[in-house]
Amino acid sequence: MTLRHALASLLLLCSTPGLAAGRIPYGGELRLAHTGSAEPLGDPTLADSPVEAALFSFLSRPVCRLEASGAPRLAVAREMSRPVNQSVRLTMPSLSLANTLTRAWMRITGPEAPTPYRALLFPVQGEARQLSANGSTVELPLAFPWPDLERSLCHPALALPLTTVAPSLGPFSATAAKGLFESRLGYLEGRPYLDRILLTSTDERGLARMWTAKQVQLELGVLPEAGVLTGPALYATYLSFSQRRVPSDFRQAFESAIDREDLTRLFVRAPAVPMPYLLPPALLGPAPKPRSAAPPATGARAVTLLYDATNEDQRAVAERIQVKLHDRGYKVALEPLPRSLLRTRWAKGDYDLMLQSLLLPPVPGPALAVVLDAAGRKDLLGVELPFIGAVADPAARDARARERAMALGPTVQILPLYAQGLGVRAVPELGGLVLDAQGLPVLDGVYFMPTEPAPAGMSR
Amino acid sequence: MMVRRALATLLLSTLAAAAEPPTPAPRPASSPPIAPASSATPRPTSGTPASPAPMAAPRPTSSPSTAPASIAPAAPVSTAPAGPPSVEKLVQLVAEDVRALKPEPPVALHLSGSSAELQRAVGTLLASRLAASELGPLVLDAPSPEAAENLARERGARSLVRLTISVQEGELSARGDLLGTWVNFWSGRTPSRPVAPAAALVRAVEADAGALALAALSPLTASSSSSMAMMSGPRQVRLMGAALVRLEQVPAALATGDLDGDGKDEVAVLTERAVSVFAADGRLLARRELESLPLSSAPPREPFGVIAVIPQPARLAAWSARYAHGEVLVLDPAKGALRPIGPLDTAPLGANERGTFTSGQTTYTPEVRLSEGRILTVPAPFTAASIVPPRLLFVHLDGSASLYARPTTPPVRIQGLGAGSALGDLDGDGTPELITTSPQLFPAPDVVRVYPLAGDDPTTHGMLWQSVLPPGRALQVVTADLDHDNHREVLVGLWHSDGTGEVFLMRQGAP
């Protein structure tokens, strides 16, 4: 390079304004604050609150993700197809990833790590307990017609788990520096536009303070207000009860004592909506539910309510339930548990009452499957899902799933309480921010918008 | 002159032969097979081999649309008039409007516009449609719409349709009016108008390549017609456009070149997962899926890649950055296929220049290998390159560009260019122009601008042309000689918001 070349290059690089040439620009560090846990969770079935699922999606993804339109878009898988009607074929980028996927799914469908999200794989033959990869291909033969399997597989709980061998499979990778994620060059959907994300864990007051001080450019978990992007309320909280351990009139007592509007207005973080039926209003549509009359008073009855120790909303709701059921003659003991232990107790049926929060898929059929399993009625899946899956038309199938949700609500041992969404706030300089159908932000498409002066010759 | 006479003689003999009834006698076994009339008939041209041929191929099922412009009631026409689909559609809409107004026959037609060929074609097709409705159309040749009114009365017409035909912003439009020419006896010499019919006519359809070919400015017309003479000579650029190809995916790269050896350029389109080659009229000639290639270890988020026509022999080098390597392909016109002949591991920026993708991004690294093997270090990574030896243009991701008059000189610095930038000689003066799109990220609308090259920053000399593009992000621009007229056409790759794409063709014309 000659001196003239070097000088010309230096002049060019120093004087270029923030134009874009029509292309989305790369680079920049995004400062992000959130209300999730400070350390990223490694198990996607436990990282299932909207904030934690969003944080987990930076490091790993399911085989696909649902775009805002509801259409699946490949994320980790290279191809997803139906060679025949009764089988879904996944082609993974490598043999090792195919093996990682099958191991992860067999783990959640087996006794090792029980989770209600296993219901998403229930339509696969053998309940997906006997999966094996053929090279980089994973075949998922269906036990009955289930057109929604592809969309079910996009659920965040079915993401590839993080391991020490594969610490990152998503668009970003964690670094040695705490809270610093760097964009990952080899991500299958393409390297994110941002260079890195700097994460800060805080509470709501911290979010407000950092936003006012302009210390962050994106916040997850903010309260809904003007300028806040709100995802669909699909994070649904239920009260499961054991028919064997609580009196037969418990449902009536609960319904007469608890006002769901009160819960969402006073006890849980917004954005939240009351959920009177098995599926959230985002999937079922709004419908008020008349309150039941109180059952006749009987003697004092002692029950224990288990809840997620890491979920502040559940703690507040548990205390409220404790107070309100006391009026109905129940002496409720509260027992906070880690989420993993809570799931183990759920799988064993070892509880009187239990609060469960689930990130439901944005499709009524698979969502109902998860709720029925959470209600301890896995036996119903083999009856209800073939009935729903037999409908070929997607709209009619969704309608049938809603009908079944309405019909099954009073018969299963689970009481719907409320559903929450994710509030996201971003500075105007941030472009490309979208929420997927699950209501989670897709940060790999986010970029810092360039300043755009007039094109060449326009100002002359 | 001799050539013209010879062509006229040949044309007359061909028409005479076509007018003869078919002879039922069997041909001798040794005689060559007779080609179908549609394929044997030469494409209609404006009279010289140098003029651009219409883009629409003749349709084998339809007869030549030369409906007589007489006032005698015409016999019902059994076949629809033939022309480019957009012209046919426009004519059909206008004819329906005219019929609905129930004008008294005979109906005179006067068409104006900047393209004589286009207005003649519309006149012919419209007259045919109106003749089929027994409206006795006659086409007037009047210098202006006002003069046409008197001429229509002189020719005995009772109604007059006056239309201006134009192609603008991708639309073919007809605007004008319908009026009665009957003069009341009591008006004396004053040419009063009747109450009816009287209506405004406005119709527009999406233009296609065929309409664009009719509206294109041919060199012969430009030099001989007074209305076009003002546009002739160097530094005259007038572009008008129409959709050439609709794509199911957005284009990742465009290239043009003569792949089948017919002297005319074909258009090659690279999408994220396939390569397609189209003829000048938008027909798909061949397509090859790239799915069998190994995936890149660092793909970009947006479709990005490079495609180039490598001469001697003509091959296509295509590489979508989604994959680990590209392919060198040969077009097999007979089979309508692209045949791979080898892998491609460098990005062909020109016939002999090679670049390297930046991992995971929609740019190339700043090092460019030139034809003689020398490495040219560009000031920054670039997202688009256009090479018309000895000139080289590199557009950087910040909207700046480096323009080299030759590889050994320092670059001229330019600001405010879009990724859709190219060098190409649009006016036929032997010096390429700079064609560029908007530097904004999501311009609405995007525009295409043309600047002359004069050794320094081209944008300091004012634009030769600017026009609005259809909605979408214009991220690729290439030029081509689609009709072998030595005037290069402009092809723009458009990204639509619904994930589909388009190749928008712009050619010299007078909108």
Chai-1 contact restraints between the chains, C-beta under 6 A:
chainA,res_idxA,chainB,res_idxB,connection_type,confidence,min_distance_angstrom,max_distance_angstrom,comment,restraint_id
A,M1,B,T377,contact,1.0,0.0,6.0,A-B,restraint_1
A,R4,B,P410,contact,1.0,0.0,6.0,A-B,restraint_2
A,H5,B,P410,contact,1.0,0.0,6.0,A-B,restraint_3
A,A8,B,P410,contact,1.0,0.0,6.0,A-B,restraint_4
A,A8,B,P411,contact,1.0,0.0,6.0,A-B,restraint_5
A,S9,B,P379,contact,1.0,0.0,6.0,A-B,restraint_6
A,L12,B,P379,contact,1.0,0.0,6.0,A-B,restraint_7
A,L12,B,R413,contact,1.0,0.0,6.0,A-B,restraint_8
A,T16,B,D398,contact,1.0,0.0,6.0,A-B,restraint_9
A,T16,B,S400,contact,1.0,0.0,6.0,A-B,restraint_10
A,L19,B,D398,contact,1.0,0.0,6.0,A-B,restraint_11
A,L19,B,G399,contact,1.0,0.0,6.0,A-B,restraint_12
A,L19,B,P439,contact,1.0,0.0,6.0,A-B,restraint_13
A,A20,B,G399,contact,1.0,0.0,6.0,A-B,restraint_14
A,A20,B,L441,contact,1.0,0.0,6.0,A-B,restraint_15
A,A21,B,T383,contact,1.0,0.0,6.0,A-B,restraint_16
A,A21,B,V395,contact,1.0,0.0,6.0,A-B,restraint_17
A,A21,B,L397,contact,1.0,0.0,6.0,A-B,restraint_18
A,A21,B,G399,contact,1.0,0.0,6.0,A-B,restraint_19
A,A21,B,G418,contact,1.0,0.0,6.0,A-B,restraint_20
A,A21,B,A419,contact,1.0,0.0,6.0,A-B,restraint_21
A,A21,B,P439,contact,1.0,0.0,6.0,A-B,restraint_22
A,G22,B,G418,contact,1.0,0.0,6.0,A-B,restraint_23
A,G22,B,A419,contact,1.0,0.0,6.0,A-B,restraint_24
A,G22,B,R473,contact,1.0,0.0,6.0,A-B,restraint_25
A,G22,B,L475,contact,1.0,0.0,6.0,A-B,restraint_26
A,R23,B,T362,contact,1.0,0.0,6.0,A-B,restraint_27
A,R23,B,T383,contact,1.0,0.0,6.0,A-B,restraint_28
A,R23,B,L397,contact,1.0,0.0,6.0,A-B,restraint_29
A,R23,B,A419,contact,1.0,0.0,6.0,A-B,restraint_30
A,Y26,B,Q361,contact,1.0,0.0,6.0,A-B,restraint_31
A,L185,B,A298,contact,1.0,0.0,6.0,A-B,restraint_32
A,L185,B,S359,contact,1.0,0.0,6.0,A-B,restraint_33
A,L185,B,G360,contact,1.0,0.0,6.0,A-B,restraint_34
A,G186,B,S297,contact,1.0,0.0,6.0,A-B,restraint_35
A,G186,B,A298,contact,1.0,0.0,6.0,A-B,restraint_36
A,G190,B,P299,contact,1.0,0.0,6.0,A-B,restraint_37
A,G190,B,P300,contact,1.0,0.0,6.0,A-B,restraint_38
A,G190,B,R301,contact,1.0,0.0,6.0,A-B,restraint_39
A,R191,B,G360,contact,1.0,0.0,6.0,A-B,restraint_40
A,E452,B,Q440,contact,1.0,0.0,6.0,A-B,restraint_41
A,P455,B,G416,contact,1.0,0.0,6.0,A-B,restraint_42
A,P455,B,S438,contact,1.0,0.0,6.0,A-B,restraint_43
A,P455,B,P439,contact,1.0,0.0,6.0,A-B,restraint_44
A,A456,B,Q415,contact,1.0,0.0,6.0,A-B,restraint_45
A,A456,B,G416,contact,1.0,0.0,6.0,A-B,restraint_46
A,A456,B,T459,contact,1.0,0.0,6.0,A-B,restraint_47
A,G457,B,T459,contact,1.0,0.0,6.0,A-B,restraint_48
A,G457,B,M463,contact,1.0,0.0,6.0,A-B,restraint_49
